């Protein structure tokens, strides 16, 4: 029987690969979190009012025309 003597704990399919994958996933998570928080902060200052709220329909593509952004 041929023995596998070419084993290494630091091969990419071992601990090193696991650490690289973990670091990659955590960096993606951090990047998406920062991106989401900045998107919320950018839109938090944009207040809007609804003009003629009584003419809004429950399902209508033209409802966005009743929104006026106030800065």
C-alpha angles and dihedrals in degrees: 000000000000113000122215102237094162095086123135130178089211097054118121090256091055135054094319093055091048092050092048091050092047093049091048093050093046092049091050089049092050092047094050091046093053090045092051094047092049091050090052092048092050092052097040092078096052105093120185139191129210115233117207096004092178092068095056117116124211095239114023134129091216095062090097090065089068092062118093118188113223118200 
